[in-house]
Amino acid sequence: QVQLVESGGGLVQAGGSLRLSCAASGSIFSINAMGWYRQAPGNQRELVAVITSGGSTNYHDSVKGRFTISRDNVKKMVYLQMNRLKPEDTAVYYCYADLYRSQWTRNNYWGQGTQVTVSS
């Protein structure tokens, strides 16, 4: 089975930084994209950032210029460097992967989530 394991969440003050990491493992044929969602209480889950296996990136407008997504294709890992954090960034952050378990089987997978809390 495919597993996504996250780390790096925590409590920081506004203006601070955090770096989230996510490792994909298990039966994986290839990875199309990996990224990060976040969900705050009462809010809809939203895509924060995504990166393809080729390195193309997209960001939610609210984090552009502050967050940077990167990946290591060999290690099957994705990272989210979060700078100049704001209280509005407080949420549970979920790693996700859009991948192929075989050349015919494409699925999305999610990590367990890691809490990011930004205090004012």
C-alpha distance (Angstrom), angle and dihedral (degrees) to the residues before:
residue distance angle dihedral
Q1 . . .
V2 3.79 . .
Q3 3.78 116.0 .
L4 3.80 130.3 -168.9
V5 3.79 114.5 -161.8
E6 3.80 119.3 -167.8
S7 3.77 133.3 -164.7
G8 3.78 140.3 166.3
G9 3.79 105.4 66.7
G10 3.77 122.1 133.6
L11 3.77 149.0 119.4
V12 3.79 119.9 -56.2
Q13 3.77 137.6 163.1
A14 3.78 122.2 -108.4
G15 3.77 110.3 -80.4
G16 3.78 92.8 29.3
S17 3.78 131.0 114.4
L18 3.79 139.8 -120.8
R19 3.77 133.0 -177.7
L20 3.79 119.3 -148.2
S21 3.79 122.6 -160.4
C22 3.78 131.7 -165.6
A23 3.78 128.9 -174.1
A24 3.79 123.8 -162.6
S25 3.77 119.6 -152.5
G26 3.78 140.9 162.8
S27 3.77 132.0 55.8
I28 3.81 103.1 -4.8
F29 3.77 125.5 158.4
S30 3.79 95.9 -179.0
I31 3.80 140.3 -28.1
N32 3.77 121.0 -123.6
A33 3.80 96.6 -176.9
M34 3.78 143.7 -18.9
G35 3.76 129.4 -159.8
W36 3.77 151.3 139.9
Y37 3.79 133.2 -88.8
R38 3.77 125.9 -172.0
Q39 3.78 134.0 -161.4
A40 3.78 128.6 -170.2
P41 3.81 123.1 -166.6
G42 3.78 109.9 -76.9
N43 3.79 92.2 9.5
Q44 3.76 132.3 106.6
R45 3.77 116.9 -109.0
E46 3.79 109.2 -99.6
L47 3.76 135.2 -167.2
V48 3.79 109.4 -112.2
A49 3.78 101.0 -177.6
V50 3.78 140.3 -18.2
I51 3.78 134.3 -165.0
T52 3.78 128.0 -169.0
S53 3.77 126.0 -140.9
G54 3.79 87.2 -102.5
G55 3.80 92.7 55.3
S56 3.81 102.4 -104.0
T57 3.81 112.3 145.6
N58 3.78 138.9 -161.2
Y59 3.79 128.6 -173.6
H60 3.75 137.6 -164.9
D61 3.79 108.9 -107.5
S62 3.80 92.4 -117.2
V63 3.82 93.3 62.5
K64 3.79 101.9 37.5
G65 3.78 110.8 126.8
R66 3.81 92.6 16.7
F67 3.81 106.3 58.6
T68 3.78 128.1 53.0
I69 3.79 124.9 -165.5
S70 3.78 121.3 -158.3
R71 3.77 137.8 166.1
D72 3.77 144.9 -158.0
N73 3.79 108.8 -143.9
V74 3.80 93.7 -167.8
K75 3.80 94.4 51.9
K76 3.83 91.8 36.8
M77 3.77 90.7 -129.0
V78 3.77 134.6 139.3
Y79 3.80 127.6 -162.7
L80 3.77 135.7 -163.0
Q81 3.79 117.3 -157.5
M82 3.79 107.9 -162.3
N83 3.80 117.4 -165.4
R84 3.79 133.1 176.1
L85 3.76 90.0 19.1
K86 3.78 119.8 -158.5
P87 3.80 130.9 -157.3
E88 3.80 86.7 -111.6
D89 3.81 87.9 66.2
T90 3.80 90.5 66.8
A91 3.80 107.7 120.9
V92 3.75 145.4 106.7
Y93 3.78 107.2 -79.4
Y94 3.80 118.6 -147.7
C95 3.75 126.2 -162.8
Y96 3.78 115.1 -140.9
A97 3.75 136.9 -174.0
D98 3.78 131.1 -160.7
L99 3.76 101.9 -156.6
Y100 3.76 148.3 150.4
R101 3.79 119.1 -118.2
S102 3.80 85.8 -171.5
Q103 3.77 134.0 -3.5
W104 3.81 87.8 -88.3
T105 3.79 102.1 38.6
R106 3.79 120.4 74.9
N107 3.80 122.0 175.3
N108 3.77 142.7 158.7
Y109 3.79 120.6 -122.3
W110 3.78 132.1 -168.8
G111 3.75 135.9 -156.5
Q112 3.77 123.8 -128.7
G113 3.79 93.4 -99.5
T114 3.78 132.4 -111.6
Q115 3.79 125.4 -132.9
V116 3.79 119.0 -119.9
T117 3.79 114.9 -171.6
V118 3.80 122.0 -177.0
S119 3.79 116.5 -167.6
S120 3.79 124.4 -156.2
